[in-house]
Amino acid sequence: MITISKLIKYAADIKVLYVEDDKNIQEEIHDFLSRFFPVIDLADNGEDGLALYKTGTYDIVISDINMPKMNGIEMVHKIKEINEEQKIIITSAYNEPQYLIELIDNGIDKFVLKPFNHKKFLVVLYKISEFIYNKKQNQILQKKIDDKIAETQTIVDMIEHGVVIIDKGIVTQVNKQFLEMSGYESMESCHTEVKSLPSLFEIHKGYIDVNSNVELTQLLESHDSELFKAIMKKGLEDKIYLLKYKKVDNEDKYVISFTDITDEEQLININTKTGLANVYAATADIEHRLDNYFTFIIDIIRIENIDKMVKWYGRDIRNTIDKNVAHVFKTNKKELDEHNIFVAYYGHNKFVMVRDEKMHGLVEKVVNKISLISVAKEDVKSDKINILYKPAHLSIEVKGGENIDDVMKKVNESFEKILL
């Protein structure tokens, strides 16, 4: 739910560049933005705006289109050349829709029409600020991981983690921690069976994917400053490990440590309210399947009678609905994981399941369980508890090799039309 207090929290560390040639509008919007953002730099045209941008670091750029010296489109193009990921909001009069396609091609995030509707503008600012805030929080978490790894500088430090010694391409020694990680009962069985360490790794996009011990050591040594992560299955659960190495001087011998960072990775990819994977994790899973599957299915799920529940019980019921639906997925997690069905919380009243096209029956089974949920007395201060959840369900077929941006656009559009 969008609130002013949340926006102030999200915007507390955000710098804004506002480019507008109309002084009256500039003053009005500056006063509005000052309620939330601590730093707002102003420019009267695209040329001055670009000069300011080159001398500072801005989280959000807000700009008009028609301005003297350099218009907003040209300025946006040049800014995107400097920083392709820059968040940009374009403001424009009603008579300028011809610029929309060109601006979309330039990668702007939002297009806000004049005269300003402050409520709609507030929603735009909230969503972008929330995205920037979450991204910065993820970077803080990543730095904590990096700092943790920096502490492990010697082999003695590594002993606390899983350790493998590779000598001339052969695994010659592992410690007890690594045995526990890899699921082997004894060092003898591990040494006998693990001819290639990478054979223990699960293949996922963004994680180590090599075919031999030699390729692994070459990869680590050739990109010494990079962080390498590998996934190994422990029982039915995937565990994520950060790999660090030390080469024994003048020998073709490597000591490789495995640090379990599953919890840290989950903090980045889990929605804390529901305990399910978030939209970033969902996007990564879909992108992985695009590279490795011929065809697969994305199931879109929403609660179609949510407005009725809100009308009866108030807006607070929304969070309860999300948590109750998530609970159904979590109680069926073991079966879903066994059939490689990925579940994610995509946003308020939005859930996705990514799976093989043959798993329709299992998905329907879970959706039917959602339809059995009713509003409980402990969830609301009311005697009206006769409303059952009504899940709306839509399946999207996706072909391997499709563009990830096109697929995610299709997902977003499906969420919008599923309740129409």
C-alpha positions as CSV (number, residue, x, y, z in Angstrom):
1,M,0.0,0.0,0.0
2,I,1.3,3.4,-1.0
3,T,1.8,5.8,2.0
4,I,3.5,9.1,2.4
5,S,5.6,7.8,5.3
6,K,7.0,5.0,3.1
7,L,7.7,7.4,0.3
8,I,9.6,9.6,2.7
9,K,11.6,6.6,3.9
10,Y,12.4,5.4,0.3
11,A,13.3,9.0,-0.8
12,A,15.5,9.8,2.2
13,D,18.8,9.1,0.3
14,I,17.6,10.0,-3.3
15,K,19.0,12.9,-5.3
16,V,16.8,14.4,-8.0
17,L,17.6,16.5,-11.1
18,Y,14.6,18.5,-12.3
19,V,14.8,20.2,-15.7
20,E,12.0,22.6,-16.6
21,D,12.0,25.9,-18.5
22,D,8.6,27.2,-17.2
23,K,9.5,29.0,-13.9
24,N,6.0,28.7,-12.5
25,I,5.8,25.0,-13.1
26,Q,9.4,24.5,-11.9
27,E,8.6,26.3,-8.6
28,E,5.4,24.4,-8.1
29,I,6.9,21.0,-8.7
30,H,10.1,21.8,-6.7
31,D,7.9,22.6,-3.7
32,F,6.0,19.4,-4.2
33,L,9.2,17.3,-4.5
34,S,10.8,19.0,-1.5
35,R,8.2,17.3,0.7
36,F,10.0,14.0,0.1
37,F,13.4,14.3,-1.5
38,P,16.4,15.9,0.4
39,V,18.3,17.0,-2.7
40,I,16.7,18.6,-5.8
41,D,18.9,20.3,-8.3
42,L,17.2,22.6,-10.9
43,A,18.0,23.4,-14.5
44,D,16.1,25.6,-17.0
45,N,17.0,23.7,-20.2
46,G,18.5,20.4,-21.5
47,E,21.9,21.9,-22.0
48,D,22.2,23.1,-18.4
49,G,20.5,19.9,-17.2
50,L,23.1,17.7,-19.0
51,A,26.0,19.8,-17.6
52,L,24.6,19.4,-14.0
53,Y,24.2,15.6,-14.6
54,K,27.8,15.3,-15.7
55,T,29.0,16.9,-12.4
56,G,26.8,15.0,-10.0
57,T,25.2,11.7,-9.2
58,Y,21.4,11.6,-9.5
59,D,19.0,8.7,-8.7
60,I,16.1,10.3,-10.6
61,V,16.0,12.7,-13.6
62,I,12.7,14.5,-14.2
63,S,12.5,16.6,-17.4
64,D,10.2,18.5,-19.7
65,I,10.4,17.9,-23.5
66,N,10.2,21.3,-25.2
67,M,12.9,23.5,-23.8
68,P,15.4,26.0,-25.3
69,K,19.0,25.2,-26.2
70,M,18.5,21.4,-25.9
71,N,15.2,19.6,-25.7
72,G,14.4,16.9,-23.3
73,I,14.6,14.1,-25.8
74,E,18.2,15.0,-26.8
75,M,19.2,15.4,-23.2
76,V,17.7,12.0,-22.3
77,H,19.6,10.4,-25.2
78,K,22.9,11.8,-24.0
79,I,22.2,10.9,-20.3
80,K,21.4,7.3,-21.4
81,E,24.8,7.2,-23.2
82,I,26.4,8.0,-19.9
83,N,24.3,5.8,-17.7
84,E,22.0,3.3,-19.4
85,E,20.2,2.4,-16.2
86,Q,19.4,6.0,-15.2
87,K,15.8,6.4,-13.9
88,I,14.0,9.1,-15.9
89,I,10.6,10.6,-15.7
90,I,9.4,12.8,-18.6
91,T,6.8,15.5,-18.2
92,S,4.9,16.8,-21.2
93,A,1.8,18.6,-22.3
94,Y,-1.2,16.7,-23.8
95,N,-0.3,17.9,-27.3
96,E,3.0,16.0,-27.5
97,P,2.2,12.3,-27.7
98,Q,4.3,12.0,-30.9
99,Y,7.4,11.9,-28.7
100,L,6.2,8.9,-26.7
101,I,7.6,6.2,-29.0
102,E,11.0,7.9,-29.3
103,L,11.2,8.3,-25.5
104,I,10.3,4.7,-24.9
105,D,13.1,3.7,-27.3
106,N,15.4,5.8,-25.2
107,G,14.4,3.8,-22.1
108,I,12.5,6.3,-20.0
109,D,10.7,4.9,-17.0
110,K,7.6,7.0,-16.8
111,F,5.7,9.6,-18.9
112,V,3.7,12.1,-16.8
113,L,1.2,14.5,-18.5
114,K,0.7,18.1,-17.7
115,P,-1.1,19.7,-16.1
116,F,0.1,17.6,-13.1
117,N,-2.2,15.4,-11.2
118,H,-0.3,15.3,-7.9
119,K,-1.9,12.0,-6.8
120,K,-0.9,10.2,-10.0
121,F,2.5,11.9,-9.9
122,L,2.9,10.7,-6.3
123,V,2.3,7.1,-7.4
124,V,5.0,7.4,-10.1
125,L,7.5,8.8,-7.6
126,Y,6.6,6.1,-5.0
127,K,7.2,3.2,-7.4
128,I,10.5,4.5,-8.7
129,S,11.7,5.5,-5.2
130,E,10.8,2.1,-3.9
131,F,12.8,0.4,-6.7
132,I,15.8,2.5,-6.1
133,Y,15.6,2.0,-2.3
134,N,15.4,-1.8,-2.7
135,K,18.3,-1.8,-5.2
136,K,20.4,0.1,-2.7
137,Q,19.5,-2.3,0.1
138,N,20.5,-5.2,-2.1
139,Q,23.8,-3.5,-2.7
140,I,24.3,-3.1,1.0
141,L,23.6,-6.8,1.5
142,Q,26.1,-7.6,-1.3
143,K,28.7,-5.5,0.4
144,K,28.2,-7.3,3.6
145,I,28.8,-10.6,1.7
146,D,31.9,-9.1,0.2
147,D,33.1,-7.9,3.6
148,K,32.5,-11.4,5.0
149,I,34.6,-12.9,2.2
150,A,37.4,-10.4,2.8
151,E,37.9,-11.8,6.3
152,T,38.7,-15.2,4.8
153,Q,42.3,-14.5,3.6
154,T,44.2,-17.6,4.8
155,I,43.8,-21.3,4.6
156,V,43.3,-21.4,8.3
157,D,40.2,-19.2,7.8
158,M,39.0,-21.5,5.1
159,I,39.1,-24.5,7.3
160,E,35.9,-23.2,8.9
161,H,34.2,-23.7,5.5
162,G,34.1,-26.5,3.0
163,V,37.6,-27.0,1.6
164,V,38.7,-29.0,-1.5
165,I,42.3,-29.4,-2.7
166,I,42.8,-29.9,-6.5
167,D,46.3,-31.1,-7.5
168,K,47.0,-31.2,-11.2
169,G,43.3,-31.3,-12.0
170,I,42.5,-34.1,-9.5
171,V,40.6,-33.8,-6.2
172,T,43.1,-35.1,-3.6
173,Q,41.5,-33.9,-0.4
174,V,38.3,-32.5,1.1
175,N,37.3,-31.6,4.7
176,K,34.4,-32.7,6.7
177,Q,32.4,-29.5,6.0
178,F,32.6,-30.2,2.3
179,L,31.5,-33.7,2.8
180,E,28.4,-32.4,4.6
181,M,27.8,-29.9,1.8
182,S,28.1,-32.4,-1.0
183,G,26.2,-35.3,0.8
184,Y,29.1,-37.8,0.9
185,E,29.5,-40.0,4.0
186,S,33.2,-40.5,3.9
187,M,36.3,-38.9,2.4
188,E,37.1,-42.2,0.7
189,S,33.8,-42.3,-1.2
190,C,34.2,-38.6,-2.1
191,H,37.7,-39.0,-3.4
192,T,36.7,-42.1,-5.4
193,E,33.5,-40.7,-6.9
194,V,34.3,-37.0,-7.4
195,K,36.4,-37.1,-10.5
196,S,35.1,-33.7,-11.5
197,L,34.1,-31.1,-8.9
198,P,31.8,-29.2,-11.3
199,S,29.8,-32.4,-11.8
200,L,28.3,-31.6,-8.3
201,F,27.1,-28.2,-9.4
202,E,23.6,-27.5,-10.5
203,I,23.3,-25.5,-13.8
204,H,21.7,-22.1,-13.3
205,K,22.3,-18.8,-15.1
206,G,24.7,-16.6,-13.2
207,Y,26.5,-19.5,-11.4
208,I,29.6,-21.5,-12.3
209,D,29.1,-23.7,-15.3
210,V,32.3,-25.6,-16.4
211,N,33.0,-29.2,-17.2
212,S,36.2,-30.1,-15.4
213,N,38.5,-29.3,-12.5
214,V,41.0,-27.7,-14.8
215,E,38.4,-25.4,-16.3
216,L,37.3,-24.5,-12.8
217,T,40.8,-23.5,-11.6
218,Q,41.4,-21.7,-14.9
219,L,38.2,-19.7,-14.4
220,L,39.0,-18.8,-10.8
221,E,42.5,-17.7,-11.6
222,S,41.7,-15.8,-14.8
223,H,39.1,-13.7,-13.1
224,D,40.7,-13.3,-9.7
225,S,38.7,-10.2,-8.7
226,E,35.3,-11.6,-9.4
227,L,32.9,-13.4,-7.0
228,F,32.1,-16.9,-8.2
229,K,29.0,-18.8,-6.9
230,A,28.0,-22.4,-7.3
231,I,24.9,-24.3,-6.5
232,M,24.9,-27.8,-5.0
233,K,21.9,-29.8,-4.1
234,K,21.6,-31.0,-0.5
235,G,18.7,-33.4,-0.3
236,L,15.9,-31.6,-2.2
237,E,17.2,-28.1,-1.4
238,D,19.6,-26.1,-3.5
239,K,22.4,-24.5,-1.5
240,I,24.4,-21.5,-2.8
241,Y,28.2,-21.3,-2.1
242,L,30.7,-18.6,-2.7
243,L,34.0,-20.0,-4.0
244,K,37.5,-18.6,-3.0
245,Y,40.8,-20.1,-4.0
246,K,44.5,-20.0,-3.1
247,K,47.2,-21.4,-5.4
248,V,50.2,-23.1,-3.8
249,D,53.3,-21.3,-4.9
250,N,55.1,-22.9,-7.9
251,E,52.7,-25.8,-8.0
252,D,49.7,-26.7,-10.0
253,K,47.7,-27.1,-6.7
254,Y,44.7,-25.1,-5.6
255,V,42.9,-24.9,-2.3
256,I,39.2,-23.9,-2.9
257,S,36.9,-22.9,-0.1
258,F,33.1,-23.1,-0.2
259,T,31.2,-20.6,2.0
260,D,27.4,-21.1,2.4
261,I,25.7,-17.8,1.4
262,T,22.2,-19.3,0.8
263,D,20.6,-17.1,3.5
264,E,22.2,-13.9,2.2
265,E,21.2,-14.7,-1.4
266,Q,17.6,-15.4,-0.2
267,L,17.5,-12.0,1.6
268,I,18.1,-10.5,-1.8
269,N,15.6,-12.7,-3.7
270,I,12.8,-13.3,-1.1
271,N,9.8,-11.2,-0.3
272,T,9.9,-10.7,3.5
273,K,6.1,-10.3,3.8
274,T,5.2,-13.6,2.2
275,G,8.4,-15.6,2.5
276,L,8.2,-16.4,-1.3
277,A,10.7,-15.6,-4.0
278,N,10.3,-12.0,-5.3
279,V,10.0,-10.6,-8.8
280,Y,13.7,-10.4,-9.2
281,A,14.1,-14.1,-8.5
282,A,11.1,-14.9,-10.8
283,T,12.7,-13.0,-13.6
284,A,16.0,-14.9,-13.1
285,D,14.2,-18.2,-13.2
286,I,12.3,-17.3,-16.3
287,E,15.5,-16.1,-18.0
288,H,17.2,-19.4,-17.1
289,R,14.4,-21.4,-18.6
290,L,14.4,-19.3,-21.8
291,D,18.1,-20.4,-22.3
292,N,17.5,-24.1,-21.4
293,Y,13.9,-25.1,-22.2
294,F,12.1,-25.5,-25.5
295,T,8.8,-24.4,-24.1
296,F,7.4,-23.8,-20.6
297,I,4.4,-22.3,-18.8
298,I,4.0,-19.2,-16.6
299,D,0.8,-19.3,-14.5
300,I,-0.7,-16.0,-13.4
301,I,-2.8,-16.1,-10.2
302,R,-4.8,-13.3,-8.5
303,I,-7.8,-13.2,-6.2
304,E,-10.7,-11.9,-8.2
305,N,-13.0,-11.1,-5.3
306,I,-10.4,-9.0,-3.4
307,D,-12.4,-5.8,-3.9
308,K,-15.4,-7.4,-2.2
309,M,-13.3,-8.5,0.8
310,V,-11.8,-5.0,1.1
311,K,-15.3,-3.5,1.0
312,W,-16.5,-5.8,3.8
313,Y,-13.4,-5.9,6.0
314,G,-11.2,-2.9,5.2
315,R,-7.9,-2.4,3.4
316,D,-5.9,-4.2,6.0
317,I,-7.3,-7.5,4.7
318,R,-5.0,-7.1,1.6
319,N,-1.9,-8.2,3.4
320,T,-3.7,-11.0,5.1
321,I,-4.8,-12.3,1.7
322,D,-1.3,-12.2,0.3
323,K,0.0,-14.1,3.4
324,N,-2.7,-16.7,3.3
325,V,-2.2,-17.5,-0.4
326,A,1.5,-17.7,0.1
327,H,0.9,-20.1,2.9
328,V,-0.8,-22.5,0.5
329,F,2.2,-22.4,-1.8
330,K,4.6,-23.0,1.1
331,T,2.7,-25.9,2.5
332,N,2.9,-27.5,-0.9
333,K,6.6,-26.5,-1.5
334,K,8.0,-30.0,-1.3
335,E,5.8,-31.4,-4.1
336,L,6.2,-28.2,-6.2
337,D,10.0,-28.4,-5.8
338,E,10.1,-32.1,-6.7
339,H,8.4,-31.1,-10.1
340,N,10.6,-28.1,-10.7
341,I,7.7,-25.6,-10.2
342,F,9.0,-22.2,-9.3
343,V,6.6,-20.0,-7.2
344,A,7.0,-16.2,-6.6
345,Y,5.2,-13.3,-5.1
346,Y,5.0,-10.8,-7.9
347,G,3.5,-7.9,-6.0
348,H,0.2,-7.1,-4.2
349,N,-2.4,-9.8,-5.1
350,K,0.0,-11.2,-7.8
351,F,1.6,-14.7,-7.8
352,V,3.4,-16.6,-10.6
353,M,4.2,-20.3,-11.0
354,V,6.8,-21.2,-13.6
355,R,6.7,-24.9,-14.7
356,D,6.8,-27.6,-17.3
357,E,3.8,-27.7,-19.6
358,K,2.9,-31.2,-18.3
359,M,2.4,-30.0,-14.7
360,H,-1.0,-28.4,-15.3
361,G,-2.8,-30.9,-13.0
362,L,-0.5,-30.1,-10.0
363,V,-1.0,-26.4,-10.6
364,E,-4.8,-26.8,-10.7
365,K,-4.6,-28.8,-7.5
366,V,-2.8,-25.9,-5.7
367,V,-5.2,-23.3,-7.2
368,N,-8.1,-25.3,-5.9
369,K,-6.6,-25.3,-2.4
370,I,-6.5,-21.5,-2.6
371,S,-10.2,-21.4,-3.4
372,L,-10.9,-23.3,-0.1
373,I,-9.5,-20.4,2.0
374,S,-12.1,-18.4,3.8
375,V,-11.8,-15.2,5.8
376,A,-11.1,-16.2,9.4
377,K,-12.4,-14.5,12.5
378,E,-8.8,-13.8,13.7
379,D,-8.1,-11.9,10.5
380,V,-10.9,-9.3,10.9
381,K,-13.0,-7.6,13.5
382,S,-16.3,-8.8,12.1
383,D,-18.7,-11.7,12.2
384,K,-18.9,-11.9,8.4
385,I,-16.7,-14.8,7.6
386,N,-18.5,-16.5,4.8
387,I,-16.4,-15.2,1.9
388,L,-14.2,-17.7,0.2
389,Y,-11.2,-16.7,-1.9
390,K,-11.8,-16.9,-5.7
391,P,-8.5,-17.4,-7.5
392,A,-8.3,-16.1,-11.1
393,H,-5.8,-18.3,-13.0
394,L,-4.3,-17.7,-16.5
395,S,-1.5,-19.8,-18.2
396,I,1.0,-18.3,-20.6
397,E,3.0,-20.5,-22.9
398,V,6.5,-19.3,-23.4
399,K,9.0,-20.5,-26.1
400,G,12.6,-21.0,-25.3
401,G,14.8,-18.3,-26.9
402,E,12.2,-15.5,-26.5
403,N,13.4,-12.1,-25.3
404,I,13.2,-11.8,-21.5
405,D,11.9,-8.2,-21.7
406,D,9.0,-9.3,-24.1
407,V,8.1,-12.2,-21.8
408,M,8.0,-10.0,-18.7
409,K,5.9,-7.5,-20.6
410,K,3.5,-10.3,-21.4
411,V,3.4,-11.3,-17.8
412,N,2.6,-7.8,-16.6
413,E,-0.1,-7.3,-19.3
414,S,-1.6,-10.7,-18.3
415,F,-1.9,-9.5,-14.7
416,E,-3.8,-6.5,-15.8
417,K,-6.3,-8.3,-18.0
418,I,-6.9,-11.4,-15.8
419,L,-9.5,-9.6,-13.7
420,L,-11.2,-7.8,-16.5
